[in-house]
Amino acid sequence: MNKLNKLALSGLFCTSAAFFSSLAGAVESYTITDLGELSSNPLIVNAINDNKAAAGYSFFANSVAADKRIIPAHGFAWENDIFTDLGALPGGTDQSVIFGLNNGGMATGYSVTTVERGIYTNINAGTIEIIPPFITDAPLAMRGLSVNDAGVIVGYGYFEPTDDVDPDGKLITSPRLRGFLFDTASATLTRLDPLDYDKKVVSASVRDINQNGRFVGWSQKYIGSYLVENIATRSFYGDLAEPNTLIELQLGTEKEYSFPWSINQNNKVVGKKQGVIKDGRNYYSAFIYDIATQAVTDIGRLKNDYLPDFKYSLDISIAFDINDVDQVVGSALVDVVPNTYHAFIYENGETKDLNKLVDCQLNMNNTGANGWVFYEAKSINKDGVIVGNGLYQSEPKGLFKKRAFLLTPNPGVAPKACPVENTDDSGSGSIPVAGLCLLLFAGLFRRVKSRRVK
């Protein structure tokens, strides 16, 4: 084969390489929206609905108003770049937190007066309603955690059992957590007792409810002999049609803890579960549980060789939400000493770091300059729009500040890569495939032209 044919073949290779490289690069990227601040307080975002409205709460950051008052931490709603301060119940500390948001704009959480009161509100209405407590004559805490489109709120509240006993058979008078279902349409409150409840000292909570009325939560239960064995925390699901029939999720051995976080319309549950990973230590990792098949999927880790510092965390990963096309978002360990977590999305059997799916100049992890670090993705809607929380550095070498973000997917568009820096003093360095192609084509053109001159 003569040199001209070899160069032509090289050019053909480059054309093919560039083509297949473009195919490989056709991955989804995201556009970042900074959700900003509420009254100069940073935000924590917890939920997004299918209308792309988000909700959460502001928190104290040593901020003070012009008259030196501490700025209150309030629940907020964000939609189309418009903020709504959801306020708080009158009296007390003037604080509120929002955890759940449905597609009709109903939000739920709690507000602090003398104690936490479970609340719900419409993000466009401006009024706050109280979820009735289990004990009407005592100011005990109540929290709403999620609400479906039918206006059924789930969460937990303190309840004072009248017949719970300790291992010695003595009556327990201190309050315990109980899960609840609250139908806002009928103002009906239903208390949910723990799994296999037999008047022992245990607690329970309901975490999420889907549009079909199926809900998930966690419950403490005694394993083995009541007097000998310890309490384990196990996940369960139930249905509005039979709210007092709770079914335990089979996620591992009986003594291993698990905590569900979300359930979608396909009756798939995500959360975190315990397992023995190394040296007999128990760590938590993210899971998907299919109620129909009882199949358990362990969500892949972002760093297979990293375990968290046992002193400060037990989480390798945690899944916070799953949408109706089975995309899962959460947070996973990426570094240790100190423990460092990144937001992830799990889809089509692959776990991806969301920090790597935005343009280079926006990504602190690629540039080492100003930009974002996403440490948790909290919620994802049917269109794949994600909200979560991160750190943002507004200027080089500036301080990182907590910021809430919204990520809008760009299907088929690869994120802009960082430029490759030449660190070789000799002047040589790595050359991208496209650059090699241009050089080869240029060499081929020069050689062909020189032959014609001769």
C-alpha positions in Angstrom: 0.0 0.0 0.0 1.6 3.3 -1.0 1.8 6.3 1.3 -1.0 8.2 -0.4 -3.4 5.3 0.2 -2.2 5.0 3.8 -2.9 8.6 4.4 -6.3 8.4 2.7 -7.1 5.3 4.9 -5.9 7.4 8.0 -8.3 10.1 6.9 -11.1 7.6 6.6 -10.3 6.3 10.0 -10.5 9.8 11.4 -13.8 10.5 9.7 -15.2 7.2 11.2 -13.6 8.0 14.6 -15.1 11.4 14.7 -18.5 10.0 13.7 -18.5 7.3 16.4 -17.1 9.8 18.9 -20.1 12.1 18.3 -22.4 9.1 18.8 -20.7 8.2 22.1 -20.9 11.9 23.2 -24.7 12.0 22.6 -25.5 11.7 26.3 -27.9 13.8 28.3 -26.7 16.9 29.9 -28.5 19.4 32.2 -29.0 23.2 32.4 -28.6 24.7 35.8 -31.1 27.1 37.4 -30.0 28.7 40.7 -33.0 28.9 42.9 -31.5 31.9 44.7 -32.3 33.0 48.3 -35.3 33.9 50.4 -34.9 37.1 52.4 -31.1 36.7 52.2 -31.3 33.2 53.6 -30.0 30.2 51.7 -32.4 27.5 50.6 -32.9 23.8 51.0 -35.2 22.3 48.3 -37.1 19.1 49.0 -39.7 18.6 46.2 -40.6 19.3 42.6 -44.0 18.6 40.9 -44.8 17.9 37.3 -45.5 21.6 36.7 -41.9 22.3 37.5 -42.8 24.1 40.8 -40.3 23.5 43.6 -40.7 23.8 47.4 -38.5 23.6 50.5 -37.4 26.0 53.2 -34.9 28.7 53.9 -32.5 28.4 56.8 -30.6 30.7 59.1 -27.1 31.7 57.8 -26.2 34.4 60.3 -28.3 36.8 58.3 -30.0 39.7 59.9 -32.4 42.3 58.6 -31.7 46.0 58.3 -33.1 46.5 61.8 -30.8 43.7 63.2 -33.6 41.2 63.6 -32.8 37.6 62.7 -34.5 36.8 59.4 -37.0 33.9 60.0 -36.6 30.6 58.2 -39.7 30.0 56.1 -41.1 27.5 53.7 -41.0 28.6 50.1 -42.3 27.8 46.7 -40.5 28.5 43.4 -42.2 28.5 40.0 -41.1 30.2 36.8 -38.5 32.3 38.6 -41.1 33.6 41.0 -40.6 33.1 44.8 -43.5 32.7 47.2 -42.7 33.0 50.9 -45.2 30.6 52.5 -45.0 32.2 55.9 -45.5 30.4 59.2 -48.1 29.9 61.9 -48.5 33.0 64.1 -46.7 33.1 67.4 -43.7 31.2 68.5 -40.5 31.2 66.5 -42.0 32.2 63.1 -40.4 29.2 61.4 -41.7 26.7 58.8 -40.4 23.9 56.7 -41.9 22.3 53.5 -41.2 18.6 52.6 -43.9 17.6 50.1 -45.6 19.2 47.1 -48.3 17.8 44.8 -49.3 18.7 41.2 -52.1 20.9 42.4 -49.8 23.1 44.4 -50.6 21.7 47.9 -47.6 21.7 50.1 -47.0 20.0 53.5 -44.5 20.2 56.3 -44.5 21.8 59.7 -44.4 25.2 61.4 -43.0 25.9 64.9 -45.0 27.7 67.5 -44.2 26.4 70.9 -43.7 23.0 69.2 -43.8 21.6 65.7 -47.3 21.6 64.2 -48.0 19.7 61.0 -49.3 22.0 58.3 -50.5 22.2 54.7 -51.1 25.1 52.3 -51.6 25.8 48.7 -48.5 27.6 47.3 -50.8 30.2 45.7 -53.4 30.6 48.4 -51.5 32.3 51.3 -53.2 30.5 54.1 -51.8 27.8 56.4 -53.9 24.9 57.8 -53.0 22.7 60.8 -53.0 18.9 60.6 -54.8 17.8 63.8 -52.5 16.3 66.3 -53.0 12.9 67.8 -53.3 14.4 71.3 -55.6 17.4 71.2 -54.9 18.6 74.7 -51.1 18.5 74.5 -48.7 20.4 72.3 -46.8 17.5 70.7 -45.0 17.6 67.4 -46.5 16.7 64.0 -44.9 16.7 60.6 -46.4 16.2 57.1 -43.9 14.6 54.8 -45.7 14.0 51.5 -49.0 14.7 49.8 -50.6 13.1 46.7 -52.9 14.8 44.1 -56.0 13.7 46.1 -54.9 15.7 49.0 -53.9 12.8 51.3 -51.0 13.8 53.5 -48.7 11.3 55.2 -46.1 11.8 57.9 -45.7 11.2 61.6 -46.7 12.6 65.0 -46.2 11.9 68.6 -48.8 9.7 70.2 -49.0 8.8 73.9 -50.0 5.1 74.2 -52.1 4.1 77.2 -51.1 0.5 77.3 -47.5 0.2 76.0 -45.2 -1.7 78.3 -41.4 -1.9 78.8 -39.5 -5.2 79.2 -40.4 -5.4 82.9 -44.1 -5.1 82.1 -44.4 -1.5 83.4 -46.7 0.9 81.5 -44.9 3.5 79.3 -46.3 7.0 79.5 -43.7 8.8 77.3 -44.9 9.6 73.8 -43.9 7.5 70.7 -43.9 8.3 67.0 -46.9 7.0 65.0 -47.4 7.3 61.3 -50.5 9.0 60.0 -52.8 9.5 56.9 -54.7 12.7 56.8 -57.4 13.3 54.1 -57.6 17.0 53.7 -60.9 16.7 51.8 -62.8 15.0 54.7 -60.5 16.2 57.5 -60.0 12.5 58.5 -56.9 11.5 60.5 -55.9 7.9 60.6 -53.2 6.7 63.0 -50.9 3.9 61.8 -49.3 1.6 64.5 -46.0 -0.2 64.0 -45.6 -3.5 62.2 -46.7 -6.5 64.2 -47.7 -4.1 67.0 -48.2 -5.9 70.3 -48.1 -3.0 72.8 -44.3 -2.9 73.0 -42.3 0.3 73.0 -41.8 1.0 69.3 -42.3 3.8 66.8 -43.4 4.2 63.1 -43.7 6.8 60.4 -45.2 7.1 56.9 -42.8 8.7 54.3 -44.5 8.9 50.9 -47.8 8.2 49.1 -48.4 7.8 45.4 -51.4 8.9 43.3 -53.1 5.4 43.6 -53.1 5.6 47.4 -50.3 3.2 48.1 -48.0 4.5 50.8 -44.6 3.5 52.3 -43.0 4.0 55.7 -40.7 2.6 58.3 -41.5 0.8 61.6 -39.5 -0.4 64.5 -40.1 -4.0 65.6 -38.6 -6.4 68.1 -36.6 -9.2 66.6 -36.6 -12.5 68.5 -37.3 -12.6 72.2 -38.6 -9.3 73.4 -36.4 -9.4 76.5 -33.2 -10.4 74.7 -33.1 -9.1 71.1 -32.8 -5.6 69.9 -35.2 -3.4 67.9 -34.8 -3.3 64.1 -36.3 -0.7 61.8 -38.0 -2.2 58.8 -39.7 -0.7 55.7 -43.4 -1.4 54.9 -46.1 -0.5 52.4 -49.8 -0.2 52.8 -52.9 1.0 50.9 -55.6 3.6 51.6 -58.2 0.9 51.1 -56.9 -1.1 54.1 -54.7 1.4 55.9 -54.1 -0.8 59.0 -52.7 -3.7 56.9 -49.0 -3.1 56.7 -46.8 -5.4 54.6 -43.1 -5.5 55.3 -40.6 -5.1 52.4 -38.3 -8.1 52.2 -35.0 -6.2 51.8 -32.5 -8.3 53.7 -32.1 -10.3 56.9 -34.6 -9.7 59.6 -32.1 -7.7 61.8 -31.0 -5.3 59.1 -32.4 -1.8 59.1 -34.1 -0.1 56.1 -35.7 3.2 55.4 -38.0 3.9 52.4 -38.1 7.4 50.9 -40.4 7.4 47.9 -42.9 5.3 45.9 -43.9 5.9 42.2 -47.0 5.0 40.2 -45.4 1.6 39.2 -45.3 0.7 42.9 -41.5 0.8 43.0 -39.9 2.0 46.3 -36.5 3.6 46.8 -34.6 4.4 49.9 -31.6 3.0 51.8 -31.0 -0.4 53.4 -28.4 -1.9 55.6 -25.9 -4.6 54.7 -22.6 -6.0 55.9 -20.0 -4.6 53.6 -16.6 -5.0 55.2 -15.1 -6.1 58.5 -18.5 -6.9 59.9 -19.6 -3.3 59.7 -23.0 -2.3 58.5 -23.4 0.4 56.0 -26.5 1.8 54.2 -26.8 1.8 50.4 -29.6 2.8 48.0 -32.1 0.3 46.7 -35.1 -0.1 44.5 -37.9 -2.5 45.6 -40.6 -3.7 43.2 -43.7 -4.5 45.2 -45.2 -6.6 42.4 -42.2 -8.9 42.0 -40.4 -8.4 45.3 -37.2 -7.9 43.3 -34.5 -5.8 45.0 -32.1 -3.7 42.9 -28.9 -2.4 44.6 -28.1 0.9 43.0 -24.6 1.1 41.8 -22.1 3.1 43.8 -20.2 6.1 42.4 -17.0 4.9 44.0 -16.7 1.1 44.4 -13.6 1.2 46.6 -14.8 3.9 49.1 -16.5 3.3 52.4 -17.6 6.1 54.7 -15.8 7.0 57.9 -17.7 5.0 60.4 -17.5 7.7 63.0 -19.4 10.3 61.0 -21.6 8.4 58.5 -23.0 5.0 57.6 -24.3 5.9 54.2 -22.6 4.7 51.0 -25.6 6.0 49.1 -29.3 6.9 49.6 -32.1 7.2 47.0 -34.5 10.1 47.7 -37.0 9.9 44.8 -38.1 7.8 41.8 -40.4 9.1 39.0 -42.8 7.2 36.9 -40.3 6.3 34.3 -38.1 4.7 37.0 -35.4 7.4 37.1 -33.9 7.5 40.6 -32.1 10.4 42.2 -30.1 10.6 45.5 -26.7 11.1 47.1 -23.6 8.9 47.1 -20.2 8.8 48.6 -17.3 9.9 46.3 -14.5 10.6 48.8 -13.5 10.0 52.4 -11.6 11.9 55.1 -13.8 13.9 55.1 -16.8 12.1 53.8 -17.9 13.8 50.6 -21.1 13.1 48.7 -22.3 13.9 45.2 -25.8 13.9 43.7 -26.6 11.1 41.3 -29.2 9.9 38.8 -29.7 6.2 38.3 -31.3 5.2 35.0 -31.1 2.2 32.6 -29.0 0.3 35.1 -26.3 3.0 35.4 -25.5 5.4 38.2 -24.2 8.7 37.0 -22.7 11.7 38.9 -24.8 14.7 38.1 -21.7 16.9 38.6 -20.3 15.5 35.4 -23.5 16.2 33.3 -23.2 20.0 33.2 -20.9 22.2 31.2 -17.3 22.3 32.4 -17.3 26.0 33.5 -20.2 25.3 35.8 -18.7 22.3 37.4 -16.3 22.9 40.3 -15.2 19.2 40.2 -13.8 19.6 36.7 -12.3 23.0 36.7 -11.0 23.6 40.2 -12.3 27.1 39.7 -15.6 28.8 40.6 -18.7 26.7 40.1 -21.1 24.2 41.6 -20.8 21.0 43.6 -24.1 19.1 43.7 -24.2 17.0 46.9 -27.8 15.7 46.9 -30.6 15.3 44.4 -33.8 15.3 46.3 -36.7 15.0 43.8 -37.3 14.3 40.1 -40.6 14.9 38.1 -42.1 13.0 35.2 -40.0 15.0 32.7 -36.8 14.3 34.4 -36.4 17.8 35.9 -34.3 17.5 39.1 -34.1 19.7 42.2 -31.4 19.3 44.9 -28.9 21.0 47.1 -25.3 21.9 46.5 -22.4 24.3 47.2 -21.7 27.3 45.0 -18.5 29.4 44.8 -19.4 32.7 43.1 -15.8 33.8 42.5 -12.4 32.0 42.4 -11.1 31.2 45.8 -14.3 32.5 47.3 -16.3 30.8 50.1 -18.6 28.0 49.2 -22.3 28.8 50.0 -25.2 26.4 50.2 -27.5 26.8 47.2 -30.6 25.0 45.9 -30.6 24.1 42.3 -32.9 22.9 39.5 -31.6 20.8 36.6 -33.4 20.7 33.3 -32.4 17.8 31.0 -31.0 18.4 27.5 -31.6 15.1 25.7 -28.9 14.1 23.3 -26.7 17.1 24.1 -23.3 16.4 25.6 -22.0 18.7 28.3 -19.2 21.0 27.2 -15.9 19.4 28.2 -13.0 21.2 29.9 -10.1 22.2 27.6 -7.1 19.9 27.8 -4.2 21.7 29.4 -0.7 21.1 28.1 1.5 20.3 31.1 4.4 18.9 29.2 7.4 21.3 29.2 8.7 19.8 26.0 5.7 21.2 24.1 4.2 17.8 23.4 0.8 16.8 24.8 -2.3 14.9 24.2 -4.2 15.8 21.0 -7.9 15.2 20.6 -9.1 12.9 17.9 -10.5 15.8 16.0 -7.1 17.6 16.1 -5.4 14.5 14.8 -7.8 14.3 11.9 -7.2 17.9 11.0 -3.5 17.4 11.0 -3.7 14.2 8.9 -6.0 15.8 6.4 -3.6 18.8 6.2 -0.7 16.5 5.7 -2.5 14.6 3.0 -3.4 17.8 1.2 0.2 19.1 1.3 1.6 15.8 0.0 -0.9 15.6 -2.9 -0.2 19.2 -3.9 3.6 18.7 -3.8 3.3 15.7 -6.1 1.3 17.7 -8.6 3.9 20.4 -8.7 6.6 17.8 -9.5 
